């Protein structure tokens, strides 16, 4: 076990964990930030997506020991009152069905739009391609990303 200092959603956190523990489990089990979901466990589905210094990364395979001074943002820290343009567009387009993948989808879209504020349909499809939605709301996801881009 090791005491690690983390910056999570703008707050300093100290966790006493095995340094090899994936960030996902530190967030969920030690910091009670359960918005980030466990999906496949092999960093392929996107349900565990968080931002690390603003970049979308999969947290289920990322050891907490590699975080260092980098800033972690989870779905809970994306906006204080769920008013981020991507979150608002998700509601506007009624994207969630089961909702399981939504935190990862939203975090991926938010990081993508920060770097590509006026994306084409092809760029959206490419950026969101790695996030799986078991309900198949891909057309609504693309429409929501387009709407969020227009609002940003």
C-alpha positions in Angstrom: 0.0 0.0 0.0 1.1 3.6 -0.6 -0.3 6.9 0.2 -0.8 8.7 -3.1 -1.8 12.4 -3.6 -4.3 12.9 -6.4 -6.0 15.9 -7.9 -9.6 14.7 -8.7 -12.2 17.1 -9.9 -10.2 20.0 -8.7 -9.8 18.7 -5.2 -6.7 17.2 -3.5 -7.3 13.6 -2.4 -5.0 11.2 -0.5 -5.6 7.5 -1.1 -3.8 4.6 0.5 -3.9 1.9 -2.2 -1.7 -0.6 -3.9 0.1 1.5 -6.6 -1.0 -1.0 -9.3 -4.7 -0.5 -8.6 -6.5 0.8 -11.7 -7.7 4.4 -11.4 -11.3 3.2 -12.0 -11.3 1.3 -8.7 -9.6 4.1 -6.8 -12.4 6.4 -8.0 -15.2 4.0 -7.3 -14.1 2.2 -4.2 -11.9 4.7 -2.4 -13.4 8.1 -3.4 -17.0 7.0 -3.9 -17.1 8.6 -7.4 -19.3 5.9 -9.1 -20.3 7.8 -12.2 -17.3 6.2 -14.0 -18.4 2.7 -15.0 -16.7 -0.7 -15.3 -17.5 -2.2 -18.6 -15.1 -4.7 -20.2 -12.1 -4.3 -17.9 -9.7 -4.3 -20.9 -10.0 -0.6 -22.0 -12.0 -1.5 -25.1 -15.6 -0.3 -24.4 -15.1 3.2 -23.1 -17.5 3.0 -20.1 -14.5 3.9 -17.8 -13.4 7.0 -19.7 -12.1 10.0 -17.6 -10.0 13.0 -18.5 -6.4 13.1 -17.5 -5.1 16.6 -17.9 -8.1 17.1 -20.3 -7.4 14.1 -22.5 -9.9 11.2 -22.6 -8.4 8.0 -21.2 -9.6 4.6 -20.2 -9.3 4.2 -16.4 -9.9 0.4 -16.0 -6.3 -0.5 -17.0 -4.5 2.7 -15.9 -2.5 2.1 -12.7 -2.9 4.9 -10.2 0.8 5.0 -9.7 1.3 6.7 -13.2 -1.0 9.6 -12.5 1.6 11.7 -10.6 0.7 15.4 -10.7 -1.9 15.1 -13.5 -5.4 16.2 -13.0 -8.2 13.7 -13.1 -11.7 14.8 -14.1 -14.6 12.3 -13.8 -18.2 12.7 -15.0 -19.0 14.2 -11.6 -16.4 16.9 -12.2 -17.3 17.8 -15.8 -19.7 20.5 -14.5 -21.1 21.4 -11.1 -24.7 21.4 -12.2 -24.7 19.1 -15.3 -24.8 22.1 -17.6 -21.9 21.2 -19.8 -22.9 21.6 -23.4 -22.4 17.9 -24.0 -24.6 16.9 -21.1 -27.3 19.3 -22.2 -27.2 18.0 -25.8 -27.4 14.4 -24.4 -30.7 15.4 -22.7 -32.0 17.4 -25.7 -31.5 14.3 -28.0 -32.7 11.8 -25.5 -29.6 9.8 -25.9 -29.6 7.6 -22.8 -31.6 4.4 -22.8 -30.0 2.1 -20.2 -27.5 4.8 -19.5 -24.6 2.5 -18.6 -22.2 3.9 -21.3 -23.2 7.5 -21.0 -20.6 8.8 -18.7 -17.8 7.4 -20.9 -19.6 8.7 -24.0 -20.0 12.1 -22.6 -16.4 12.3 -21.3 -15.1 11.2 -24.7 -17.3 13.7 -26.6 -16.3 16.6 -24.2 -12.5 16.0 -24.7 -13.0 15.6 -28.4 -14.9 18.8 -28.8 -12.3 20.7 -26.8 -9.8 19.9 -29.5 -12.2 19.9 -32.5 -14.9 22.6 -31.9 -16.4 22.3 -35.4 -16.2 18.6 -36.3 -17.4 16.9 -39.4 -19.7 13.9 -39.2 -16.7 11.7 -40.1 -14.6 13.2 -37.3 -17.4 12.6 -34.8 -17.8 9.0 -35.9 -14.1 8.4 -35.7 -13.8 10.0 -32.3 -16.7 8.2 -30.8 -16.0 4.9 -32.5 -14.2 3.4 -29.5 -17.2 3.8 -27.1 -19.7 1.0 -27.2 -23.4 1.5 -26.6 -25.3 -1.7 -26.0 -28.6 0.0 -26.7 -27.4 1.3 -30.1 -28.1 5.0 -29.8 -25.2 5.9 -32.1 -27.2 8.2 -34.3 -28.5 10.1 -31.3 -25.0 10.3 -29.9 -23.7 11.8 -33.2 -26.6 14.3 -33.2 -25.9 15.3 -29.6 -22.2 15.8 -30.3 -23.1 18.0 -33.3 -25.5 20.0 -31.1 -22.9 20.4 -28.3 -20.4 21.6 -30.9 -22.8 24.3 -32.0 -23.4 25.4 -28.4 -19.8 25.5 -27.4 
